[in-house]
Amino acid sequence: MKIALAQILSTADIQTNLELVKSHSIDAAAQGARLIVFPEATMRSFGNELQSVAQEHSVDWANAVRSIAAEHNITIVVGMFTPGEGERVRNTLLITGPCVDKSYDKIHLYDAYGYQESVSVTPGDKTVTFAIDGVTFGVATCYDVRFPEIFFANAANGAVVNIVCASWAMGPGKVEQWQLATRARAMDSTTYVVAVDQADPHTVSGALVTNDPLGVGHSSFIAPNGTILEDLGEAPVLRIVEVDPQEVERVRAGLPVLANARLRSKS
Protein backbone atom coordinates (compact mmCIF):
# COMPACT_ATOMS: atom_id res chain seq x y z
CA MET A 1 0.00 0.00 0.00
CA LYS A 2 1.29 3.45 -0.93
CA ILE A 3 1.11 6.17 1.74
CA ALA A 4 1.87 9.87 1.32
CA LEU A 5 3.66 11.90 3.97
CA ALA A 6 2.76 15.59 3.63
CA GLN A 7 5.32 17.63 5.55
CA ILE A 8 3.76 21.07 5.33
CA LEU A 9 4.02 24.34 7.23
CA SER A 10 0.53 25.42 8.24
CA THR A 11 -0.39 29.05 8.85
CA ALA A 12 -2.96 31.12 10.74
CA ASP A 13 -5.26 31.08 7.68
CA ILE A 14 -7.52 28.03 7.76
CA GLN A 15 -8.52 28.40 4.11
CA THR A 16 -4.90 28.50 2.95
CA ASN A 17 -4.27 25.39 5.00
CA LEU A 18 -7.30 23.67 3.48
CA GLU A 19 -5.92 24.42 0.02
CA LEU A 20 -2.66 22.72 1.05
CA VAL A 21 -4.66 19.66 2.09
CA LYS A 22 -6.48 19.66 -1.24
CA SER A 23 -3.45 20.14 -3.49
CA HIS A 24 -1.33 17.55 -1.68
CA SER A 25 -4.20 15.05 -1.61
CA ILE A 26 -4.73 15.41 -5.36
CA ASP A 27 -1.00 14.94 -5.97
CA ALA A 28 -0.82 11.92 -3.65
CA ALA A 29 -3.85 10.25 -5.23
CA ALA A 30 -2.36 10.78 -8.69
CA GLN A 31 0.73 8.88 -7.52
CA GLY A 32 -1.37 5.95 -6.31
CA ALA A 33 -1.44 6.66 -2.58
CA ARG A 34 -4.39 5.19 -0.67
CA LEU A 35 -3.67 7.32 2.40
CA ILE A 36 -2.16 10.75 3.02
CA VAL A 37 -0.99 11.96 6.42
CA PHE A 38 -0.71 15.62 7.42
CA PRO A 39 0.76 17.07 10.64
CA GLU A 40 -0.87 18.05 13.88
CA ALA A 41 -2.35 21.58 13.78
CA THR A 42 -2.78 21.59 10.01
CA MET A 43 -6.08 23.45 10.35
CA ARG A 44 -4.33 26.32 12.13
CA SER A 45 -0.80 26.55 13.43
CA PHE A 46 0.00 26.91 17.10
CA GLY A 47 0.68 30.43 18.31
CA ASN A 48 -2.70 31.56 16.99
CA GLU A 49 -6.10 31.79 18.68
CA LEU A 50 -7.73 28.35 18.45
CA GLN A 51 -10.98 28.46 20.41
CA SER A 52 -12.96 30.54 17.92
CA VAL A 53 -11.89 28.50 14.89
CA ALA A 54 -12.80 25.30 16.72
CA GLN A 55 -16.21 26.66 17.67
CA GLU A 56 -17.07 28.42 14.42
CA HIS A 57 -15.24 26.54 11.66
CA SER A 58 -14.42 22.95 12.70
CA VAL A 59 -17.58 21.40 11.22
CA ASP A 60 -17.28 23.16 7.86
CA TRP A 61 -13.52 22.60 7.67
CA ALA A 62 -13.88 18.90 8.45
CA ASN A 63 -16.68 18.54 5.90
CA ALA A 64 -14.47 20.18 3.28
CA VAL A 65 -11.73 17.63 4.01
CA ARG A 66 -14.31 14.85 3.74
CA SER A 67 -15.30 16.13 0.31
CA ILE A 68 -11.66 16.18 -0.83
CA ALA A 69 -11.17 12.61 0.37
CA ALA A 70 -14.34 11.39 -1.34
CA GLU A 71 -13.67 13.18 -4.61
CA HIS A 72 -10.14 11.85 -4.95
CA ASN A 73 -10.71 8.39 -3.42
CA ILE A 74 -8.04 8.79 -0.76
CA THR A 75 -8.10 8.58 3.03
CA ILE A 76 -6.84 11.69 4.79
CA VAL A 77 -5.41 11.95 8.32
CA VAL A 78 -5.14 15.59 9.31
CA GLY A 79 -4.67 17.62 12.49
CA MET A 80 -7.40 20.10 13.42
CA PHE A 81 -9.15 21.60 16.44
CA THR A 82 -12.66 20.86 17.71
CA PRO A 83 -14.63 22.27 20.66
CA GLY A 84 -13.56 21.04 24.09
CA GLU A 85 -14.75 21.61 27.63
CA GLY A 86 -15.47 25.19 28.61
CA GLU A 87 -13.15 27.55 26.76
CA ARG A 88 -10.77 24.79 25.75
CA VAL A 89 -10.46 22.95 22.42
CA ARG A 90 -9.62 19.36 21.55
CA ASN A 91 -6.46 18.61 19.57
CA THR A 92 -8.07 16.30 17.04
CA LEU A 93 -6.95 14.08 14.19
CA LEU A 94 -9.66 13.70 11.55
CA ILE A 95 -9.45 10.37 9.72
CA THR A 96 -11.72 10.34 6.70
CA GLY A 97 -11.96 8.55 3.39
CA PRO A 98 -14.00 6.15 1.27
CA CYS A 99 -14.21 3.49 4.02
CA VAL A 100 -13.59 5.37 7.27
CA ASP A 101 -14.74 8.46 9.17
CA LYS A 102 -13.25 8.68 12.67
CA SER A 103 -11.46 11.12 14.92
CA TYR A 104 -8.82 10.87 17.62
CA ASP A 105 -8.38 13.41 20.41
CA LYS A 106 -4.82 13.76 21.69
CA ILE A 107 -4.52 11.96 25.02
CA HIS A 108 -1.21 13.25 26.39
CA LEU A 109 -1.04 17.04 26.49
CA TYR A 110 2.24 18.87 26.11
CA ASP A 111 2.85 20.28 29.58
CA ALA A 112 6.61 20.32 29.16
CA TYR A 113 9.56 22.65 28.58
CA GLY A 114 7.52 25.55 30.00
CA TYR A 115 4.57 25.08 27.61
CA GLN A 116 1.13 24.14 29.01
CA GLU A 117 -1.15 22.67 26.37
CA SER A 118 -3.62 21.57 29.07
CA VAL A 119 -4.55 25.19 29.77
CA SER A 120 -6.25 25.45 26.38
CA VAL A 121 -6.86 21.82 25.37
CA THR A 122 -9.15 19.11 26.73
CA PRO A 123 -7.44 15.68 26.62
CA GLY A 124 -8.90 12.64 24.91
CA ASP A 125 -9.20 9.27 26.61
CA LYS A 126 -9.54 6.65 23.84
CA THR A 127 -7.11 5.10 21.37
CA VAL A 128 -8.26 4.80 17.75
CA THR A 129 -7.51 2.33 14.98
CA PHE A 130 -8.90 2.08 11.47
CA ALA A 131 -8.48 -0.15 8.43
CA ILE A 132 -7.95 0.41 4.71
CA ASP A 133 -7.85 -2.51 2.29
CA GLY A 134 -7.35 -4.92 5.18
CA VAL A 135 -4.42 -2.99 6.67
CA THR A 136 -4.98 -1.69 10.22
CA PHE A 137 -3.54 1.63 11.38
CA GLY A 138 -3.25 3.25 14.80
CA VAL A 139 -2.88 6.96 15.45
CA ALA A 140 -1.13 9.21 17.95
CA THR A 141 -0.35 12.90 18.21
CA CYS A 142 3.01 14.52 18.96
CA TYR A 143 3.69 14.22 22.73
CA ASP A 144 1.86 10.86 22.68
CA VAL A 145 5.02 9.44 21.08
CA ARG A 146 6.74 9.55 24.46
CA PHE A 147 4.17 7.10 25.89
CA PRO A 148 4.59 3.53 24.54
CA GLU A 149 1.24 2.36 25.95
CA ILE A 150 -0.70 3.90 23.06
CA PHE A 151 1.42 2.03 20.54
CA PHE A 152 1.05 -1.25 22.45
CA ALA A 153 -2.73 -0.74 22.57
CA ASN A 154 -2.90 0.00 18.84
CA ALA A 155 -0.84 -3.10 18.05
CA ALA A 156 -3.07 -5.19 20.32
CA ASN A 157 -6.01 -3.91 18.27
CA GLY A 158 -4.41 -5.12 15.06
CA ALA A 159 -2.32 -2.14 13.93
CA VAL A 160 0.62 -2.92 11.67
CA VAL A 161 1.23 0.81 11.06
CA ASN A 162 1.25 3.55 13.69
CA ILE A 163 0.76 7.12 12.49
CA VAL A 164 2.21 10.01 14.51
CA CYS A 165 1.12 13.54 13.55
CA ALA A 166 3.18 16.29 15.16
CA SER A 167 3.98 19.95 15.51
CA TRP A 168 7.23 19.23 17.30
CA ALA A 169 8.67 22.09 19.33
CA MET A 170 12.13 23.34 18.51
CA GLY A 171 14.95 23.35 21.02
CA PRO A 172 18.33 21.83 21.85
CA GLY A 173 18.30 18.12 21.11
CA LYS A 174 14.66 18.08 20.00
CA VAL A 175 15.34 16.66 16.51
CA GLU A 176 17.31 13.82 18.07
CA GLN A 177 14.52 13.18 20.58
CA TRP A 178 11.92 13.08 17.80
CA GLN A 179 13.99 10.60 15.82
CA LEU A 180 14.77 8.46 18.85
CA ALA A 181 11.16 8.34 20.11
CA THR A 182 9.64 7.46 16.73
CA ARG A 183 12.20 4.70 16.12
CA ALA A 184 11.69 3.35 19.63
CA ARG A 185 7.92 3.17 19.21
CA ALA A 186 8.37 1.20 15.98
CA MET A 187 10.59 -1.28 17.81
CA ASP A 188 8.33 -1.43 20.90
CA SER A 189 5.24 -2.30 18.87
CA THR A 190 6.93 -3.98 15.89
CA THR A 191 4.87 -1.77 13.58
CA TYR A 192 5.77 0.59 10.80
CA VAL A 193 5.72 4.18 12.07
CA VAL A 194 4.64 6.98 9.75
CA ALA A 195 5.72 10.13 11.59
CA VAL A 196 4.66 13.43 10.00
CA ASP A 197 5.82 16.71 11.51
CA GLN A 198 5.33 20.31 10.48
CA ALA A 199 8.20 21.61 8.38
CA ASP A 200 10.87 23.75 10.00
CA PRO A 201 9.66 27.36 9.53
CA HIS A 202 13.25 28.51 9.06
CA THR A 203 13.19 26.80 5.65
CA VAL A 204 10.24 28.86 4.37
CA SER A 205 10.78 32.45 3.29
CA GLY A 206 8.63 34.86 5.29
CA ALA A 207 7.40 32.21 7.74
CA LEU A 208 6.70 33.37 11.29
CA VAL A 209 8.98 31.76 13.88
CA THR A 210 7.73 31.87 17.47
CA ASN A 211 8.33 30.11 20.77
CA ASP A 212 5.15 28.08 20.25
CA PRO A 213 5.41 24.47 19.00
CA LEU A 214 5.77 24.71 15.23
CA GLY A 215 7.96 22.04 13.66
CA VAL A 216 11.45 20.73 13.06
CA GLY A 217 10.65 18.66 9.96
CA HIS A 218 12.30 15.25 9.74
CA SER A 219 9.06 13.43 9.08
CA SER A 220 9.98 9.80 8.64
CA PHE A 221 8.94 6.34 7.58
CA ILE A 222 10.29 3.72 9.96
CA ALA A 223 10.38 -0.05 9.58
CA PRO A 224 9.02 -2.35 12.32
CA ASN A 225 12.60 -3.13 13.38
CA GLY A 226 13.32 0.58 13.97
CA THR A 227 15.23 1.26 10.74
CA ILE A 228 14.58 4.69 9.20
CA LEU A 229 13.53 4.01 5.63
CA GLU A 230 12.83 7.65 4.72
CA ASP A 231 13.71 10.97 6.38
CA LEU A 232 12.14 14.01 4.74
CA GLY A 233 14.59 16.61 5.99
CA GLU A 234 13.49 20.03 7.19
CA ALA A 235 11.66 21.76 4.31
CA PRO A 236 8.08 21.23 3.07
CA VAL A 237 7.81 18.12 0.89
CA LEU A 238 5.42 15.36 -0.17
CA ARG A 239 6.86 11.84 -0.15
CA ILE A 240 5.26 8.55 -1.19
CA VAL A 241 6.27 5.41 0.73
CA GLU A 242 5.07 1.83 0.57
CA VAL A 243 3.97 -0.44 3.43
CA ASP A 244 4.33 -4.22 3.25
CA PRO A 245 2.21 -5.86 6.01
CA GLN A 246 4.10 -9.12 5.49
CA GLU A 247 7.26 -7.38 6.70
CA VAL A 248 5.54 -6.83 10.06
CA GLU A 249 4.73 -10.55 10.18
CA ARG A 250 8.37 -11.41 9.44
CA VAL A 251 9.72 -9.08 12.13
CA ARG A 252 7.23 -10.35 14.72
CA ALA A 253 8.06 -13.96 13.89
CA GLY A 254 11.73 -13.31 14.61
CA LEU A 255 11.29 -10.88 17.51
CA PRO A 256 7.92 -11.57 19.20
CA VAL A 257 8.15 -8.83 21.84
CA LEU A 258 4.38 -8.34 21.90
CA ALA A 259 3.76 -12.04 22.51
CA ASN A 260 6.61 -12.28 25.05
CA ALA A 261 5.55 -9.31 27.19
CA ARG A 262 4.80 -10.35 30.79
CA LEU A 263 4.18 -7.11 32.68
CA ARG A 264 1.91 -5.54 30.11
CA SER A 265 -1.80 -6.35 29.82
CA LYS A 266 -2.64 -8.15 26.59
CA SER A 267 -6.31 -7.17 26.72
C-alpha positions in Angstrom: 0.0 0.0 0.0 1.3 3.5 -0.9 1.1 6.2 1.7 1.9 9.9 1.3 3.7 11.9 4.0 2.8 15.6 3.6 5.3 17.6 5.5 3.8 21.1 5.3 4.0 24.3 7.2 0.5 25.4 8.2 -0.4 29.1 8.8 -3.0 31.1 10.7 -5.3 31.1 7.7 -7.5 28.0 7.8 -8.5 28.4 4.1 -4.9 28.5 3.0 -4.3 25.4 5.0 -7.3 23.7 3.5 -5.9 24.4 0.0 -2.7 22.7 1.1 -4.7 19.7 2.1 -6.5 19.7 -1.2 -3.5 20.1 -3.5 -1.3 17.5 -1.7 -4.2 15.0 -1.6 -4.7 15.4 -5.4 -1.0 14.9 -6.0 -0.8 11.9 -3.6 -3.8 10.3 -5.2 -2.4 10.8 -8.7 0.7 8.9 -7.5 -1.4 6.0 -6.3 -1.4 6.7 -2.6 -4.4 5.2 -0.7 -3.7 7.3 2.4 -2.2 10.7 3.0 -1.0 12.0 6.4 -0.7 15.6 7.4 0.8 17.1 10.6 -0.9 18.0 13.9 -2.3 21.6 13.8 -2.8 21.6 10.0 -6.1 23.5 10.4 -4.3 26.3 12.1 -0.8 26.5 13.4 0.0 26.9 17.1 0.7 30.4 18.3 -2.7 31.6 17.0 -6.1 31.8 18.7 -7.7 28.4 18.5 -11.0 28.5 20.4 -13.0 30.5 17.9 -11.9 28.5 14.9 -12.8 25.3 16.7 -16.2 26.7 17.7 -17.1 28.4 14.4 -15.2 26.5 11.7 -14.4 23.0 12.7 -17.6 21.4 11.2 -17.3 23.2 7.9 -13.5 22.6 7.7 -13.9 18.9 8.5 -16.7 18.5 5.9 -14.5 20.2 3.3 -11.7 17.6 4.0 -14.3 14.9 3.7 -15.3 16.1 0.3 -11.7 16.2 -0.8 -11.2 12.6 0.4 -14.3 11.4 -1.3 -13.7 13.2 -4.6 -10.1 11.9 -4.9 -10.7 8.4 -3.4 -8.0 8.8 -0.8 -8.1 8.6 3.0 -6.8 11.7 4.8 -5.4 12.0 8.3 -5.1 15.6 9.3 -4.7 17.6 12.5 -7.4 20.1 13.4 -9.1 21.6 16.4 -12.7 20.9 17.7 -14.6 22.3 20.7 -13.6 21.0 24.1 -14.7 21.6 27.6 -15.5 25.2 28.6 -13.2 27.6 26.8 -10.8 24.8 25.7 -10.5 22.9 22.4 -9.6 19.4 21.5 -6.5 18.6 19.6 -8.1 16.3 17.0 -7.0 14.1 14.2 -9.7 13.7 11.6 -9.5 10.4 9.7 -11.7 10.3 6.7 -12.0 8.5 3.4 -14.0 6.1 1.3 -14.2 3.5 4.0 -13.6 5.4 7.3 -14.7 8.5 9.2 -13.3 8.7 12.7 -11.5 11.1 14.9 -8.8 10.9 17.6 -8.4 13.4 20.4 -4.8 13.8 21.7 -4.5 12.0 25.0 -1.2 13.2 26.4 -1.0 17.0 26.5 2.2 18.9 26.1 2.9 20.3 29.6 6.6 20.3 29.2 9.6 22.7 28.6 7.5 25.6 30.0 4.6 25.1 27.6 1.1 24.1 29.0 -1.2 22.7 26.4 -3.6 21.6 29.1 -4.6 25.2 29.8 -6.3 25.4 26.4 -6.9 21.8 25.4 -9.2 19.1 26.7 -7.4 15.7 26.6 -8.9 12.6 24.9 -9.2 9.3 26.6 -9.5 6.7 23.8 -7.1 5.1 21.4 -8.3 4.8 17.8 -7.5 2.3 15.0 -8.9 2.1 11.5 -8.5 -0.2 8.4 -7.9 0.4 4.7 -7.8 -2.5 2.3 -7.4 -4.9 5.2 -4.4 -3.0 6.7 -5.0 -1.7 10.2 -3.5 1.6 11.4 -3.3 3.2 14.8 -2.9 7.0 15.4 -1.1 9.2 17.9 -0.4 12.9 18.2 3.0 14.5 19.0 3.7 14.2 22.7 1.9 10.9 22.7 5.0 9.4 21.1 6.7 9.5 24.5 4.2 7.1 25.9 4.6 3.5 24.5 1.2 2.4 25.9 -0.7 3.9 23.1 1.4 2.0 20.5 1.0 -1.2 22.4 -2.7 -0.7 22.6 -2.9 0.0 18.8 -0.8 -3.1 18.1 -3.1 -5.2 20.3 -6.0 -3.9 18.3 -4.4 -5.1 15.1 -2.3 -2.1 13.9 0.6 -2.9 11.7 1.2 0.8 11.1 1.3 3.6 13.7 0.8 7.1 12.5 2.2 10.0 14.5 1.1 13.5 13.6 3.2 16.3 15.2 4.0 19.9 15.5 7.2 19.2 17.3 8.7 22.1 19.3 12.1 23.3 18.5 15.0 23.3 21.0 18.3 21.8 21.8 18.3 18.1 21.1 14.7 18.1 20.0 15.3 16.7 16.5 17.3 13.8 18.1 14.5 13.2 20.6 11.9 13.1 17.8 14.0 10.6 15.8 14.8 8.5 18.9 11.2 8.3 20.1 9.6 7.5 16.7 12.2 4.7 16.1 11.7 3.3 19.6 7.9 3.2 19.2 8.4 1.2 16.0 10.6 -1.3 17.8 8.3 -1.4 20.9 5.2 -2.3 18.9 6.9 -4.0 15.9 4.9 -1.8 13.6 5.8 0.6 10.8 5.7 4.2 12.1 4.6 7.0 9.8 5.7 10.1 11.6 4.7 13.4 10.0 5.8 16.7 11.5 5.3 20.3 10.5 8.2 21.6 8.4 10.9 23.8 10.0 9.7 27.4 9.5 13.3 28.5 9.1 13.2 26.8 5.7 10.2 28.9 4.4 10.8 32.5 3.3 8.6 34.9 5.3 7.4 32.2 7.7 6.7 33.4 11.3 9.0 31.8 13.9 7.7 31.9 17.5 8.3 30.1 20.8 5.2 28.1 20.2 5.4 24.5 19.0 5.8 24.7 15.2 8.0 22.0 13.7 11.4 20.7 13.1 10.6 18.7 10.0 12.3 15.3 9.7 9.1 13.4 9.1 10.0 9.8 8.6 8.9 6.3 7.6 10.3 3.7 10.0 10.4 -0.1 9.6 9.0 -2.3 12.3 12.6 -3.1 13.4 13.3 0.6 14.0 15.2 1.3 10.7 14.6 4.7 9.2 13.5 4.0 5.6 12.8 7.7 4.7 13.7 11.0 6.4 12.1 14.0 4.7 14.6 16.6 6.0 13.5 20.0 7.2 11.7 21.8 4.3 8.1 21.2 3.1 7.8 18.1 0.9 5.4 15.4 -0.2 6.9 11.8 -0.2 5.3 8.5 -1.2 6.3 5.4 0.7 5.1 1.8 0.6 4.0 -0.4 3.4 4.3 -4.2 3.2 2.2 -5.9 6.0 4.1 -9.1 5.5 7.3 -7.4 6.7 5.5 -6.8 10.1 4.7 -10.6 10.2 8.4 -11.4 9.4 9.7 -9.1 12.1 7.2 -10.3 14.7 8.1 -14.0 13.9 11.7 -13.3 14.6 11.3 -10.9 17.5 7.9 -11.6 19.2 8.2 -8.8 21.8 4.4 -8.3 21.9 3.8 -12.0 22.5 6.6 -12.3 25.0 5.6 -9.3 27.2 4.8 -10.3 30.8 4.2 -7.1 32.7 1.9 -5.5 30.1 -1.8 -6.4 29.8 -2.6 -8.2 26.6 -6.3 -7.2 26.7 
